[in-house]
Amino acid sequence: MKTPLLFLSAEDVRRALPMSAAIEAMRAAFSQLANGHVNLPIRQRLDATGEHGVALIMPCHSTAQKVFSVKVVTVFHDNPQRGLPAIHALLTLADGTTGEHVAVMDGASLTAIRTGAASGLATDLLARPDASTVAIFGAGVQARTQLEAVCCVRSIRQAFVYSPNPTAADRFAAEMTKRLGVPVERGSTSAGMLANADIVCTATSSTTPVFEDGDLSPGTHVNGVGSYRLDMAEVPAATVCRARVVVDHRASALEEAGDLIGPLNDGLIQVPHFSTELGEVLLDRSPGRRTEDEVTFFKSVGVAIQDLCAAASALENARRLKLGVHLP
């Protein structure tokens, strides 16, 4: 009998995939990647140059879970001025044994959650155990899930947010304070915000670094998730050069991580400087943080196995919670 096709809306995805579950899904994702149980092509990119937009096609096959996924995501940076989200996406899941499509779900909410969850996992593996203060650059959807995920893995007592748009930062601070029960304040300057930050998350579309390396304290952990093109860079080259760098996926980082490729092309670092993947740290095949004072940097461009594992977890929970709509 054919499996009914289940559609999950953005709200269904959020209900079916709480951050704690998403972080566990990322443990599975990066373990599978490190163990070679994933067929993961580099995502295909289609530019809409005149409209400042791009479509990204991200297929994946997990031999461990016997599942296929395909996500199509569009990113249009002018959309907020139109009153629209910058990111729209849909994801489909198919049975890896029969090829039947089993689910279609909102990919934008899934992307935000799994991106935050990957940073949560990286923070758990790389940040100091006593880290308790967070600085967030960016005040959008991705920034929200970054803070939520960090709060899942560390006892956070204070958070700060910085954005060129003070209204957006104030809205972020009020919302996240209420949601997480952690005091969140708008930072007036990036330097002031970083003075006491143990963990830094950058979730912006900036093409230039959003902070100065000299403002970063020893022992800080940085999650960089906003840049996904070679012409984008949120983190200073000096920070990249002195940090213990861990990436989500080597091949993807070489194609898309502007934060890393800029210093590489300038001769400041060599490829081995960012050859460690998060899954290798997770499985104790490579060291993470080596000293208390070391700066650690997780650079994520986002890879499709994250989508697959997050979507599979969401589907399992949605079935149990009777969420979604069956499509004919």
N, C-alpha and C positions, 0 to 999 in steps of 0.2 A: 504494500500500500504506500502511495506517495506521501512523503512527509509534508504537512501543511507549512506554507511559507508564512513566517511570523514577521510583522513589521513592528519595530520599536521606535517610538518618537524620542525626541530629546529628553522629555521628562521621564519616559520609561527607562532610558539608558541611565539617567542620573539615579533613579530609584534602584535599578538592578545592579549598579556598579558603584557602591560606596568606596571611598578612597582606600580603606583598609583592604578590601577585596581586590582593588585595582593594583595595589602594591604587590600583593601575592601573585597576581597575574603577571606582573613584570618580572618577578623572580622566575616564574616558569619561562617567560619569553627569553630572557637573557641566558638562562641555563640552556635552553634548546639551541640558541644561537651559538653559544660556546661549544656545545657538543656536536655541532654540525648536523642537527636534525631539521634544518630549515632551508628551503629553496627561496632565496631572497634576492631577486633582481634589483638593481639600482632603479629608483623610481624614474618614470618618464615625465618629462616636463614640457608643457605646451604654453608658450607665452602669448598673452594678449597685450602686446607692447603699448598700443595706443591707449588702452584702458587701465594701465598700471596693474594688470592682473596676471595670474598664472593658474593653470590647471595641472595638478599632480596626480599621476596614476600609480598606485602602489599595490602590486600583487604579492601574494605570499602563499607558500604551502608548508605546512608543518607535518613532517612525517611522524613525529611523536604523537600528535593529536589526531592525525588523519583528517585535516581540515584545510580547505582553501579559503582565502579571503582576497577581496579586491576593494580598495577604497579609492574613490575619486574625490579629490578635495580641490576647491578653488579658493584662491587668496586674492582679494582685491583691496588694496590698502586705502583706496579713496572711499570705501563703503561707509565708514563711520560718519563721514560728512554727508552721506545720503541717508543717514538714519538706519543703516543696515549693518549686520555683522561683517567683519572682514573675511571670515572663514565660513564657507558652506561645504558640506561633505555628505556623502552617502557611502555606506559600507555593506557589502554582501558577503554572506558566509555560505559555503557549500560543503557538503559531506565529501571527504576525501576518499571514501570507498565506493560510493555510487555516483558522485557528481551532482546529486540533487542539491538545489538551492534551498536552504533551510531558514534563512533570515535576511532581512534588509533592515538596516537601522540608521538613525541619524549619526553621521560621522563627525560632526563638529563637536558635539558634547563628548563623544568618545575620545576624540583627539585631545581635547583639553584635559580630560581625566587621566588618560594614559600618559600624557606628557608630564603632568604633575606627579603621577605615580612613579615614573622612571626617575625623576629628581628625588622623590622620597626615598627610593631604594638606594640611589647614589649617595644621598645624605647619610643614610643609615650605615653604609659601608665605608664612607670616606670622612665624614665630619667628626670632630672630637666628640667623645661621649658626653661631655659636659656642655656642649654648645646650647645656648639658651636665647640668643638674640638673632633676629633675622632682618635683613635689608632686602626689600623687593624693588626692582626697577621695572616699571610698567604697572598699569592699573587696569588692564583688561581681563578677559576671561582666563587666559593662560596664567596671568599673574595670580589670580585667585586660587587656582588649583595648585600652583607652586607652593603657596603659603599653607594651604590645607594639608598637602602631602608632608611638608617638613614638620608640621605640628603632629603628624601621626607617628613620627619616628624619634622625635626629640622633645624634651620638656621645655617648650618655648614660653618664656615669661614676658617678652617684649618684641614687637615687630614694627618696622618702619616701611613706608612706601614712598617712592619718588616718581613723579611723572611731570613732564613739561606742562601738563594740564592740571593745575591745582584743584579744580572742581572734581575731576575724575579721581584724583588721589584722595580727596576728602570723602568722596562717596565710597571708595574702596575701603578706607580706614573705618568708617562707620559700619559698613556692611560686614566686614570680616571680624571686627571686634565683637559684634553681636553673634555672628555665626560660630566663631571658634572659642569665644570666651577669653581671648588673649588681647591685651591692649595693643592696638595698632594706631600709629600716629603718622601723619604726613611729614616727611623729611623736607626741610627747607632747602638743603643743599646735599649733594651726593657725598661730599666729604664729611659733613656732620653726621650723616646717616651711617657711614661706614666706620666711624671712630670706635664703636663698641660692638660691631656686627661680627658674630661668629660664623654665620651662614649668609651668603649673598645669592640671590636668584635674579637673573636677567631674563625678562620676557618681553622684549620690545622688537620693533622692526627697524631699529637704528642701523645705519651704515657706518657709524663711527662709535668708538668706545664710549660707554655711558658713565664710566668712572675713571679716576686716575689710579695707576698702580700704587703710587706712593701713599694713597689713603687707605690701602688694604692692610689690615693688621696681620702679623704672623699667626699661622695656625688657622686662618680662615678657609672655609670650604665654599667654592663657587659652583653654582649650577648655571650653565648658559644654554638656553633653549630657544631664543628668539630668532637667531640668524640661521638661515638654511640655504643661503646663496653665497657665492664667492665674493660678491660685492658688499656683503653685510658683515659687520664685526661689532659685537657688543663689549668684548673684553679686550683690554689693552695688550699689545704685543709683549710688553715687559712682564705682565702677569703670566701670560702663556709661557714665556721663556723660563720663569723661575718656579712654575707650579708643577706638581705631579699631575699630569694630564691623563684622564681616562675618557674614552669615547664610547658611544653606543655601538658603533659598527665601523671598523677601519675603512672598508671600501667606500662607504657612504661619506665618511669624514673627508677622505681624499677628494671626493667629487664636489662636496657641498659646504664644508665648514670654513667659511671665510675667516673666522677668528684664528684658525690654525694655518690655513694655506697662505695668508698674508705674510706672517713671520717666516714660514717655510720658503716662500719665493724670495724673501729678502735675505735669506741665508742666515737667519737668526737661530733657527732650529733645524733639525733633521727629522725625517719621517719616524725613526724609532722613538722620538720624544713623545709622540702621541699614538703609539702602536698598541697600547693596552686597552682591551675592551672591558666593559663593566661586567660581563658574564665571566670573564677570567678572574676578576677580583672576587666575584660572588662565589665561585667554585674553588677559591684559594689556589689558583694556578699562577696568580701574579699578585704582588703586594699592593695594598691600597695606600692609606696613610702610613708613612714610615716614621715620622717624628711629630711631637706635639706642635712644633713651630712651622711645620711644612704647610704651604698653601696647596690645596688640592682643587682641581678644576675638572668637573664633569661636563664635557661638551657633547650635546645631543642635537642631531639634526632630525631625529625621528625616523624610525624604520618600521616596516610593515608587520614584522612579527609582534611588535607591541600592539598594533591594531587587532591582529588575529587573536592573541591571547586575551586581550581585554574584551573583545566582542564575544568570544566563546564563554568567558565568565559571565558576561551580561546576559547572554542567551540562557545559560543554565539557570541563573537566578530568576530571570523573567518567567521562565516556564514554571518554576517553583512558586513564584509570587502571583502567577496568572496575570502578567502584564502583557501589553501589546495587543495587536489586532491580527487575526489570521486573514491572509489575502487569498482570494480564489485563484 
